[in-house]
């Protein structure tokens, strides 16, 4: 799997004994700076933060893992659940000796941060949730989504993209306000990356394993959602104003549940504002983090 060229000097791998897998990660290096841990979303990997890693590293130690099943991390053949991801993340934090950090997540990564925060023994200085919160979303019925969620049929639809690279690339469009407006370097990178993803059968397994269990987990999340409001952790939600995957209304619902939480909306950005509008994203993130220096 390709690696964004400027990030390769920061790459490393660590083995998790309990999870029985290797975790690939980027690390800007040991230092006395506060730690920022960045987590990607479903079917993504650490390079989703490629425009954030370097500028953030000027004032923080930045650690960005590929979650189990994705990117260059291990891809076991078992079931992928939120508890499996949470336990793997907790073991990673312990192995990396991260006792306190700002936790910054995108989509599924943001929800994983919220969930892990209920179990983490260290200190979450703050949570930055980017287009992802633990709030059930009502979905409009779609025959394609229904077929995609159906075992075997979904895998077939996914696998056929191996021989249709342009069609595979076009599956990214709902995640951006305007995919075609991205710089050419970004579009070329995303084209190569999505072609690699659809050719990776083990990552396909991880993707569907999480996807098909996630909605059930989210539907039962009331059992711990009240606990989120009782955690004394500052929470900032950064949202793309044109997110078609998870609407900003979900962030508004979460703000009503977490006293003192804040929302910042980035106009003309979709589900991945840190990719689509990295300058605006960094400005918001920097102002937030500066409160805790």
C-alpha positions in Angstrom: 0.0 0.0 0.0 1.3 3.4 -1.0 2.3 5.9 1.7 2.1 9.7 1.2 5.7 10.4 0.4 6.4 13.1 2.9 5.1 10.9 5.8 7.4 7.9 5.2 10.1 9.0 7.6 7.6 8.9 10.5 6.4 5.4 9.9 6.6 2.6 12.5 5.0 -0.7 13.5 4.3 -2.1 16.9 3.0 -5.6 17.8 -0.1 -6.0 20.1 0.2 -9.3 22.0 -3.4 -9.4 23.2 -4.9 -8.4 19.9 -2.4 -10.6 18.1 -1.8 -8.1 15.3 0.7 -5.4 14.2 -0.4 -1.8 14.2 1.2 0.6 11.7 1.5 4.2 12.8 3.0 7.5 12.1 4.8 9.3 14.9 6.3 12.7 14.6 8.9 11.6 17.3 9.5 11.5 21.0 9.5 14.9 22.6 8.2 16.9 25.6 5.4 18.2 23.5 1.8 17.3 24.3 0.5 14.3 22.4 -2.2 14.4 19.7 -3.6 11.0 18.7 -5.4 11.1 15.4 -7.9 8.3 14.3 -9.3 7.7 10.8 -12.7 6.5 9.8 -14.1 3.4 8.3 -12.2 2.1 5.2 -9.7 4.9 5.5 -6.2 5.0 7.0 -3.6 7.3 8.6 -3.1 9.4 5.4 -6.5 10.9 5.8 -4.6 13.3 8.1 -1.8 14.0 5.5 -2.4 17.7 5.4 -2.7 18.0 9.2 0.2 15.9 10.4 3.1 18.2 9.5 1.7 21.6 10.7 0.3 20.0 13.9 3.8 18.4 14.6 5.3 21.9 15.0 3.8 22.2 18.4 2.7 18.6 19.3 3.8 15.0 19.1 1.4 13.6 16.6 0.7 9.8 16.5 -1.6 8.4 13.8 -2.3 4.7 13.7 -4.0 2.6 11.0 -6.8 0.9 12.8 -6.9 -2.9 12.8 -8.1 -4.2 9.4 -7.1 -1.1 7.4 -4.1 0.4 5.8 -0.9 -1.4 6.7 -2.0 -2.7 10.1 -2.8 -6.3 10.7 -6.0 -7.7 9.2 -7.2 -10.7 11.2 -9.9 -12.9 9.8 -12.2 -12.7 12.9 -15.1 -10.5 13.8 -14.6 -6.7 13.9 -16.7 -5.1 16.6 -16.5 -1.7 18.4 -15.2 -3.6 21.5 -12.5 -5.2 19.4 -11.4 -1.8 18.1 -11.6 -0.2 21.5 -9.6 -3.0 23.2 -7.0 -2.8 20.4 -6.7 1.0 20.8 -6.3 0.7 24.5 -3.5 -1.8 24.1 -1.9 0.4 21.5 -2.0 3.4 23.9 -0.4 1.3 26.6 2.3 -0.1 24.3 3.1 3.4 23.1 3.1 4.7 26.8 0.6 7.4 26.0 -0.7 8.5 29.4 -2.4 11.7 28.3 -3.3 13.2 24.9 -5.7 15.1 22.8 -7.8 12.6 20.9 -8.8 13.7 17.4 -11.0 11.4 15.3 -12.8 11.4 11.9 -16.2 9.6 11.5 -15.9 6.1 12.9 -12.6 7.2 14.5 -14.4 10.0 16.4 -17.0 7.5 17.7 -14.3 5.1 18.7 -12.7 8.0 20.7 -16.0 8.6 22.6 -16.4 4.9 23.3 -12.8 4.4 24.3 -13.0 7.4 26.7 -15.3 5.4 28.9 -12.5 2.9 29.5 -9.2 4.7 29.1 -7.3 4.9 32.4 -5.1 7.8 31.2 -6.2 11.4 30.6 -8.0 12.6 27.6 -7.0 16.3 27.6 -9.8 16.9 25.0 -11.8 15.2 22.3 -12.1 16.6 18.8 -14.9 14.8 16.9 -14.8 15.3 13.2 -18.1 14.4 11.5 -18.7 11.5 13.8 -20.6 11.1 17.1 -22.5 8.3 18.9 -26.0 9.3 17.8 -28.2 6.9 15.8 -29.1 8.3 12.4 -32.3 7.6 10.4 -31.3 6.5 7.0 -33.5 6.8 3.8 -34.1 3.4 2.2 -31.9 2.8 -0.7 -32.0 -0.5 -2.8 -28.2 -0.2 -3.4 -27.5 0.2 0.3 -29.8 -2.7 1.1 -28.0 -4.9 -1.4 -24.6 -3.7 -0.2 -25.5 -4.7 3.4 -26.6 -8.2 2.2 -23.9 -10.9 2.8 -22.3 -12.1 -0.4 -24.2 -9.6 -2.6 -22.4 -6.7 -0.9 -19.0 -8.4 -1.3 -19.8 -9.0 -5.0 -20.6 -5.4 -5.6 -17.5 -4.3 -3.7 -15.2 -6.8 -5.5 -16.4 -5.9 -9.0 -14.8 -2.4 -8.5 -11.4 -4.1 -8.8 -11.9 -4.0 -12.6 -13.6 -0.6 -12.7 -11.1 1.9 -11.3 -13.0 5.0 -12.4 -16.2 3.6 -10.8 -14.3 2.9 -7.7 -13.0 6.4 -7.6 -16.5 7.8 -8.0 -17.6 6.0 -4.9 -15.7 8.7 -3.0 -17.8 11.6 -4.3 -20.5 11.4 -1.5 -17.7 12.0 1.1 -16.7 15.4 -0.3 -18.6 18.6 -1.1 -16.7 18.7 -4.4 -14.2 15.9 -5.1 -13.3 17.3 -8.5 -12.3 20.6 -6.8 -9.5 19.0 -4.8 -5.9 19.6 -6.0 -4.7 17.3 -8.7 -2.1 15.7 -6.3 -4.9 14.8 -3.9 -7.1 13.4 -6.6 -4.3 11.3 -8.0 -3.5 10.0 -4.5 -7.1 9.1 -3.8 -7.5 7.4 -7.1 -4.5 5.1 -6.4 -5.6 4.5 -2.8 -9.2 3.5 -3.6 -7.9 1.1 -6.2 -5.7 -0.5 -3.6 -8.5 -0.8 -1.1 -10.9 -2.6 -3.4 -8.2 -5.0 -4.3 -7.5 -6.0 -0.7 -9.7 -8.9 0.2 -8.7 -8.8 3.9 -9.5 -5.1 4.2 -12.8 -5.9 2.4 -13.6 -8.4 5.2 -12.8 -5.8 7.9 -15.0 -3.2 6.2 -18.1 -5.4 5.9 -17.6 -6.9 9.4 -17.7 -3.5 11.0 -20.3 -2.1 8.7 -22.8 -4.8 9.3 -22.4 -4.8 13.1 -22.1 -1.0 13.5 -25.7 0.0 13.0 -26.8 -2.6 15.7 -24.2 -1.3 18.1 -25.2 2.3 17.5 -28.9 1.4 18.0 -28.1 0.1 21.4 -25.7 2.9 22.4 -28.3 4.5 24.8 -26.9 2.1 27.5 -23.7 4.1 27.6 -24.6 7.4 26.0 -25.6 8.9 29.3 -22.1 8.1 30.6 -20.6 10.3 27.9 -22.3 13.4 29.4 -20.8 12.7 32.8 -17.2 12.5 31.6 -15.2 15.6 32.4 -13.6 15.9 29.0 -13.7 19.1 26.8 -15.4 18.2 23.5 -15.1 20.1 20.2 -17.1 18.9 17.2 -15.8 20.0 13.8 -18.2 19.4 10.9 -18.4 19.8 7.2 -21.3 22.1 6.4 -22.2 19.9 3.4 -21.7 16.5 5.0 -24.0 14.0 3.2 -22.9 11.0 5.3 -23.6 12.3 8.8 -25.5 15.6 9.0 -24.6 18.4 11.3 -27.9 17.8 13.1 -26.2 14.8 14.8 -23.6 17.1 16.2 -26.3 19.4 17.5 -27.9 16.4 19.2 -24.6 15.5 20.8 -24.0 19.0 22.0 -27.3 19.0 23.8 -26.2 15.8 25.7 -22.6 17.0 26.6 -22.6 20.2 28.7 -20.0 22.7 27.5 -19.3 21.0 24.2 -18.8 23.1 21.1 -19.4 22.9 17.3 -17.5 24.5 14.5 -18.9 24.1 11.0 -16.7 24.5 7.9 -18.6 25.7 4.9 -18.2 24.0 1.5 -16.8 20.9 3.1 -18.2 17.4 3.2 -17.6 14.4 5.5 -13.8 14.9 5.5 -13.2 18.6 6.1 -9.6 17.9 7.2 -8.9 16.8 3.7 -11.1 19.2 1.8 -10.5 22.4 3.8 -7.3 21.6 5.7 -6.4 25.3 6.2 -9.7 26.1 7.8 -9.6 22.8 9.8 -6.1 23.6 11.2 -7.2 27.1 12.2 -10.1 25.8 14.2 -8.0 22.9 15.7 -5.1 25.1 16.6 -7.3 27.6 18.4 -8.9 24.8 20.4 -5.7 23.1 21.4 -4.1 26.4 22.4 -6.6 26.6 25.2 -4.9 23.7 26.9 -1.2 24.6 26.5 
